[in-house]
Every structure is written in C-alpha cells, then in structure tokens.
C-alpha cells in the first residue's frame, strides 16, 4: 500500500521559534497533499491543500503567513509553523492523494502520515 | 448544520457483540465515504471506503450507504478489545477534500 512519512514525529520548541514538518510520499507520486491539525479530543480539521508546483489553498481561518506550505516536488510537502506559540501545540497530520492509481472521481482515498506532535513551551 | 455528523459516544459493547456506528452528511453531491479508525495518539487508518449505494463487506466490517437518506454506517461484527478506538466518518466532495465527523469512541469490554 501507499506509504506516507512525516518528520519529525515529535517536536518541542520554545515560543517564538519556527518549526518545519516534512511530509513525504514514499512509493507514489502525490500531486496533492493535505495538512490537518487535531487538538485533543477533537476531530481532524483541514488546514490547507498543497498542490505540487503551485501555491497552497488555505481553509477559512487558517493564517497563511503563519503556516507556510511548500510542495516543491511530487513526493514532498513541508509545513512551517512560524513564530510558534503555545496555542499552536497540536497534532499535525499530512495526507497524500495518489493520483496515479485512478482518476475516477469516486476513488478519493487519502493516505495519512503518522503525524507530528508539536509542543510549544 | 455540520457537514458530517456521527452518533454521539462513547459506545461500549461487550466482546463478541456488534458495534453499530452511524454517520449523516449534508452535501448531496458527496461522492465517496470513508471510515477511519484512530487509536489514541496515532493518525487515522483507513478501514473501508464506499461510494455505491448498498452494503460493502470486508472481514468483520460492513459499510452501508444510502445516498437518498444521506446516511452511511459501519458495523463491526464480533467486536474485539483491539477494536477499541475512535472511529471517524469522512466524506469527499467534488473538491477532493475530506470532511471528518467528530468521531465516535468505541470501547469493547473483555
């Protein structure tokens, strides 16, 4: 099956620093990747859609200048949390859509990375 | 109204019983429907997806979809303690984005 990795799995940083999270599709090409955030005991909330070679599309209420997304290749997307603050502490999860398996609009499976636990002190 | 709503939990079932999870969605244009399982501290893992009306079975899991009623369900037969997790219903619309429900936490009592 399609594998998505994330790095780092866990990060603790001081308030005001920037943190970069990498999301890689290991065995397939992903023209579209998605970034989610999950607070404790809540569901996943989509932050942004990342398209290879173009600017990311952010969901309403997500600050694009704070959460910088770069999708420079078909296998790598990065999320940078700039000037992180304690309220940014969360579980960040990426997913990737395997464009190569099917273009049938009925088949829209996303493969999730293992997540990155961010704690801002 | 939320896009995707799931029956409130937590749901506690004895080992060997059937766990029934329900989900409704608001967008009639929704195309694909997914059930994910999420263990505490982990990312979601796909259990099943369904996009045609009717039933779809995979091992102990059966997904049911009724587009007219905008309803999708998941049955877990012969529930095992390892099935204890939060189950997330997710719906994909024309823009390929996943909208998740709040999740239902299931506890299987040994």
Interface residues (C-beta under 8 A of the other chain):
Chain A: X32 X34 X42 X43 X44 X45 X46 X49 X91 X93 X95 X97 X105 X106 X107 X108 X109 X110 X112 X113 X114 X115 X117
Chain B: X31 X32 X34 X41 X42 X43 X44 X45 X46 X49 X51 X88 X92 X94 X96 X97 X98 X99 X100 X101 X102 X103
